[in-house]
């Protein structure tokens, strides 16, 4: 997503990242490539489908990031807009394909409402909106490159998953890329 956001910013909106930020974007791509190469080497034969869909998803998020930045909406308004459209789309899908929601235990529904509805759907979207408004779309999107790194660390701590040398290298390279591409070390804002 950081690369897609930067490319949209450069080609459509005339953003001009300095050399340090460009090196940062390259490091993010390198870190993701290390992780991707490692995962594709050990994953099942259909795993490539998910990886093939990631650039499309990243591009859609990049479009949202730039659209939100220029919309004039507050972070809460942007989150509410996404929630309303998501609800309507889910209603339409449930009408078309049916729903098994009535058979799901209340505990599972409560867990999904908490994790997907409140934490991801509300808090994360509002926080991302504040980041986009404060830092700009391209810089805020650069932080999303830390998601696989944080998921890897969370998997190790919470689930006991092993972190190998490839994963550590990918995490370090990606973190350096985020530091550089967000402009922390840049001379131009």
Secondary structure, 3 states (H helix, E strand, C coil): CHHHHHHHHHHCCCCCCCHHHHHHHHHHHHHHHHHHHHHHHHCCCCHHHHHHHHHHHHHHHHHHHHHHHHHCCCHHHHHHHHHHHHHHHHHHHHHHHCCCHHHCCHHHHHHHHHHHHHHHHHHHHHHHHHHHHHHCHHHHHHHHHHHHHHHHHHHHHHHCCCCCHHHHHHHHHHHHHHHHHCCCCCCCC
